Amino acid sequence: MLKIWRRYEAVIKTPAFIITATTGLLTLVSALLSLFGVTPIVPQVFALIAVAIGGVTIAIGAVRGLLKRQLNVDELVIIAIVASVIYGEYLSAAFVAFMMLFGNILEDFTSERAKKAIEDLGKLSPVTACVRRDGRDIDIPIRDVAPGDLVIVKSGERIPVDGVVMSGRASVNQSPITGESVPVAKVTGSQIYAGSLNELGALEIKTTKTGDDTFLGKIKHLVEDAEESRAPIVRTADRYARYFTPLILVIAAVVYLITREPKSSLTVLIVACPCALVMATPTAIIAGIANGARHGILIKGGTRLELAGNITAVAMDKTGTITLGEPQVVRIVPLNGVSEKEVLETATIAEKLSEHPLGKAIIKKGKELGLNGPDADDFRVIPGQGVIARLNGRTIAVGTQELLMENGISTSAATTSLVNQLESEGLTVLPVALNGQLIGLIGMADIVRDEVRKTIGNWKMEGSKG
């Protein structure tokens, strides 16, 4: 309950929500008192108070419509409420007022979910940046950073701008931007995105874009546009209500002229009160979005939900969607007479202190096979390349081919061809070297979820039905 309060606190504290909740509570009390046979005057008083409180907001909307020379749902609802009171149906009048207000509150809750999503995106961007000017590194507000500025980003810091790496080397987690679960090596010339996390290393970045012009800023605007756009069915309902109101007024007038009975005319107005019209669309949209959220599906607004009925093709990011979102060791290729077990055990020793997702995957695989070697005497991370460890005078290197080259470890043409083959199969390949000699290759991949094949099959079946 506390979690719900915090998420929707901004809506719950609004006068509109308080008025709606009060109207609903008074209506409920009136209904319960009538159900238990309390003296009629008591439940009627509660119902009339509910009508007075809830009807004011609706009446204001009706007056505004009339001042703009527009007939909308508010006018018809107010007429229905007044008609119910005149007819002595106080509880009905209160219920009509509550339903109208509740429909509006549902839309407010949907809007608040959108604001929270946008706020979360905003938190990815730092409020300050370290900029090198006149030979000094100074922290300035992000709004004062301009294209061309040299921004300094250290380990553990979020990158504040879009730009190009001028110097340095780092392992950058850009999953909030690209969806990739594995940190990306960034070196001189690499493109960098605001909102990414520099997990290890230091970078000097030449700024190309800041603020709303960054890739993150554009994503934020897309989310805002998606959440602000109302579903086509909502617009259809609005147009329908505009014609519905005058039509019902005409029908009520005709009934009165034919029957000369005010009650008959009032009955038309009460029965025609568009509670269902007001409630149906926001209720259906929120129910769909909430149901999707419970199943791990984020639907960005009613427009997207309605358009889902016309889908003929699906494109998605594999990481965490089709795949598990974490790398695993799927291939071990021993070289130079070394066994698979020795390759993995050697890599496990080197990666034992690593925080990199690929290193953790190697450690996990080693534990599964009962390999728990000793801690290295010395351990060093080379940002964007891999690790170098030393144990009992032996040097172990695990990482990229660039790491091997910089440490004078040569690879044959046959090994290079094997690496290319493994990479063509979608694997991330980590060479493992011991004392300057390549002893094996470890192939990593993000594993496809077990249920994906069945899900895609179900989609195809549903598509063929359409």
KADABEL-V81236 format. One record per pair of residues at least 12 apart in sequence whose C-alpha atoms are under 7 Angstrom apart, sorted by the first residue. I is the first residue (numbers start at 1). J is the second residue. Records with the same first field share a line. If there is no record, write none. Layout:
I = J + J
This chain:
8 = 109 + 112
11 = 108 + 109
17 = 105
19 = 53 + 54
20 = 54 + 98 + 101 + 102
23 = 50 + 53 + 54 + 98
24 = 98
26 = 46 + 47 + 50
27 = 46 + 47 + 50 + 91 + 94 + 95
30 = 43 + 44 + 46 + 47 + 91
44 = 90
47 = 90 + 91 + 94
48 = 90 + 94
50 = 94
51 = 93 + 94 + 97
54 = 97 + 98
55 = 97
58 = 74 + 78
59 = 78
61 = 74
62 = 74 + 75
71 = 242 + 245
72 = 241 + 242 + 245
73 = 241 + 242 + 245
76 = 245 + 273
77 = 273
80 = 269 + 270 + 273
81 = 93 + 96
83 = 266 + 270
84 = 270
96 = 275
99 = 275
100 = 275 + 278
103 = 278 + 279 + 282
106 = 282 + 283
107 = 282
110 = 286
114 = 227
118 = 220 + 223 + 224
121 = 220
124 = 195
125 = 160 + 194 + 195
126 = 158 + 160
127 = 141 + 142
128 = 140 + 141 + 142
129 = 141 + 142 + 151 + 160
130 = 151 + 152
131 = 149 + 150 + 151 + 152
132 = 150 + 151
143 = 211
146 = 210
147 = 207 + 208 + 209
148 = 206 + 207 + 208
149 = 206 + 207
150 = 204 + 205 + 206 + 207
151 = 204 + 205 + 206 + 207
152 = 203 + 204 + 205
153 = 202 + 203 + 204
154 = 198 + 201 + 202 + 203
155 = 198 + 199 + 200 + 201 + 202
156 = 197 + 198 + 199 + 200
157 = 197 + 198
158 = 195 + 196 + 197 + 198
159 = 193 + 194 + 195 + 196 + 197 + 198
160 = 194 + 195
161 = 193 + 194 + 207 + 209 + 210 + 214
162 = 192 + 193 + 194 + 207 + 208 + 209 + 210 + 214
163 = 191 + 192 + 193 + 205 + 206 + 207 + 208 + 209
164 = 189 + 190 + 191 + 192 + 205 + 206 + 207
165 = 187 + 188 + 189 + 190 + 191 + 192 + 203 + 204 + 205 + 206
166 = 188 + 189 + 204 + 205 + 206
167 = 187 + 188 + 203 + 204
168 = 187 + 188 + 202 + 203 + 204
169 = 186 + 187 + 201 + 202 + 203 + 383 + 384
170 = 185 + 186 + 187 + 198 + 200 + 201 + 202 + 203 + 383 + 384
171 = 183 + 184 + 185 + 186 + 198 + 199 + 200 + 201 + 383 + 384
172 = 184 + 185 + 186 + 196 + 197 + 198 + 199
173 = 196 + 197 + 198 + 199
174 = 196 + 197
176 = 196
177 = 196 + 216
179 = 317 + 319
180 = 319
181 = 319 + 325 + 326
182 = 357
185 = 384
186 = 384
193 = 215
194 = 214 + 216
195 = 216
200 = 383
201 = 383
226 = 300 + 301
227 = 300 + 301
229 = 303
230 = 302 + 303
231 = 302 + 303 + 306
232 = 303
234 = 281
237 = 277
248 = 269
252 = 265 + 268 + 269
253 = 265
285 = 302
312 = 463
322 = 448 + 449 + 452
323 = 446 + 447 + 448 + 449
324 = 446 + 447 + 448 + 449
325 = 446
326 = 446
327 = 357 + 358 + 361 + 444 + 445 + 446 + 447
328 = 361 + 444 + 445 + 446 + 447
329 = 361 + 362 + 365 + 442 + 443 + 444 + 445
330 = 443 + 444 + 445
331 = 442 + 443 + 444
332 = 441 + 442 + 443
333 = 440 + 441 + 442
334 = 439 + 440 + 441
335 = 439 + 440
336 = 439
338 = 439
343 = 439 + 440
344 = 366
345 = 366 + 371 + 373
347 = 398 + 432
348 = 362 + 363 + 366
349 = 373 + 374 + 375 + 376
350 = 376 + 387 + 388 + 389 + 396
351 = 363
352 = 375
376 = 389 + 390 + 391
377 = 390 + 391
378 = 390
385 = 399 + 400 + 402 + 403
386 = 398 + 399 + 400 + 403
387 = 399
394 = 435
395 = 434 + 435
396 = 433 + 434 + 435
397 = 432 + 433 + 434
398 = 430 + 431 + 432 + 433
399 = 430 + 431
400 = 430 + 431
401 = 431
409 = 436 + 437
427 = 443 + 444 + 445
428 = 443 + 444 + 445
429 = 441 + 442 + 443 + 444
430 = 442 + 443
